[in-house]
């Protein structure tokens, strides 16, 4: 049952539907732009249009723009269940994630990513 309290800052069901529409639109636009951005520089590098150094620079710019991982905290999702992916994303968003990751890397310098 929906809470109809006028004192709540949380949107009503209609407001949540609007939020969901906006969220889906923004996610789809981000995926489109991210995919186009990656395909552009990889295609140019693969065809020999740009050098390794130029590709490295474009890859660096891509990572700065979009982040290192499409699914934050999930470095290789192949074979993972949706639940496992969501758990990794939640873990990566936890406040102490970076500290724990750095500690793991310090304790085991042979592994770049955990």
C-alpha positions, 0 to 999 in steps of 0.5 A: 500500500502506498504511503500517501503522507503529504509530509514525505519527501519521497515521491508519490507513485506517479513521481517514481514512474517519472523517475524510472522513465528518466533513469532508463532514458539516461542509462540508455544514452550513457550506454550509447555514448560509452559504446560509441566512444570505445568503438571509435578509438578501438576501430581507429587503432585496429585499422592502423589509423592511429598509433599505439601511443595515440590509442593509449591516450584515447584509452586513458581519456575514455577511462577518465570519462567513463570509469575503469569498469562498466559494472563498478567492482566487477572486473569480469562478469562472464559466468557470474549470476545477476546476484553475484554482479549486484553483490560486487557492485554493492561492495564496490560502492561501500565506503571502505571499498577503496581502503580494502582494495588497496590493502589487498593489493599491498598484501598481495602485490602480484595481483593488480585486481581482486 
